[in-house]
C-alpha cells in the first residue's frame, strides 16, 4: 500500500501535530480549569439566587403578615372612630337638648316676668284711674253731702265710745 501525499494527508498530519502540541502544553487542563471555574461560578450564583429567593419569600410572608396586621389595626381605628362619632353625636344631642331646655326656660321666665310686669302696670294704672275717679267723685259730691257725713261720723264715734 502506498500512501499518497496529498492535501488530506497534510491536513490530517497538521491536525495530529496541533492536537499533540495542545496536549503537550496542557491546554485541555487549562480549558478544564476554566470550565470548572465557570461551573463553580454558576453554582455559586445558583446558591446565591436560591438564598435570595428564600429571603424574598420570607420577606413576602413577613410583609403579608404586616399588611394583615395593618388592615386589622386600620379596622380597629375605624371602629373606634365610629364609636367615638356615635358617642360625640349622643353627647351633642344631650347638650343640644339641655341648651334648648335652658333657653326655653329662660324665655318662659322672661315671658312670666313680662306678664307680671304688665299685670302690675295694669293694676297700678287701674289704681291710679280709680283714685282719680274717686277724687273726681269726692270733689263733686263733697260740697253736697259734707254736712251729712260729718254728723254721721260724729254719731259713729259717739256710739263707739258708749
Order of alpha helices (4+ residues) and beta strands (2+ residues): alpha-alpha
